[in-house]
Amino acid sequence: MKILKIVLWVIALLTAALVIWLYYMGFLANLEVVERDAGPYTLVYEDYIGPYQNTGSIVQAVYDRLAKDGIKPANGFGIYLDDPSKVKASQLRSQVGCVITDKELPAFYRVARNYKVIGWKKGKVLATEFPIRNNLSYMLGPIKAYPALMKHMEAKKITSDQIGLCMEYYDMAGSKIIFMFQRKGR
């Protein structure tokens, strides 16, 4: 009987620890989806084809190249071009890299010819945020954010043809990932 009591206490403590950890990670939070302005952004990127969970090393590689050229961007991004529920993981396309701030632009212009650069125009997006606590945030965030965005679209009767690109903006100073769906025509 005493062993059963100990086992139950251990299970209860482990369950409580798991709940506290999930809360800390932001996984138990209700994510608010809002329509707001985003951009403009100057994005330095590399194309990537393959599973989206492997894009972190590409972001790091772009950052490392920029750092060698004397530019140390604070934020990263990923533009995800395919729906992973419709495209095989090995064929998923993305553009991932770093965001160049207005302050960094003069220095970047000196070396811009060595990089792929795209602009993200200022416009309306559907957005939600997820905290960055550690590397697991980059896996847990999409699990929470994309269903919240899709539920919002369904509730507001926004169809997929009214949505443009999908971007994850990695705001390191704010310790958050901003998940954005670009609104077409807004």
Buried (B, 14 or more C-beta within 10 A) or exposed (E): EEEEEEEEEEEEEEEEEEEEEEEEBBBEBEBEBEBEEBBEBBBBBBEBEBBBEEBBEBBBEBBEBBEEBEBEBBBBBBBBBBEBEEEEEEEBBBBBBBBBBEEBEEBBEEBBEEBEBEEBEEBBBBBBBBBBBEEEBBEBBBEBBBEBBBEBBEEEEBEEEBBBBBBBBBBEEBEBBBBBBBBEEE
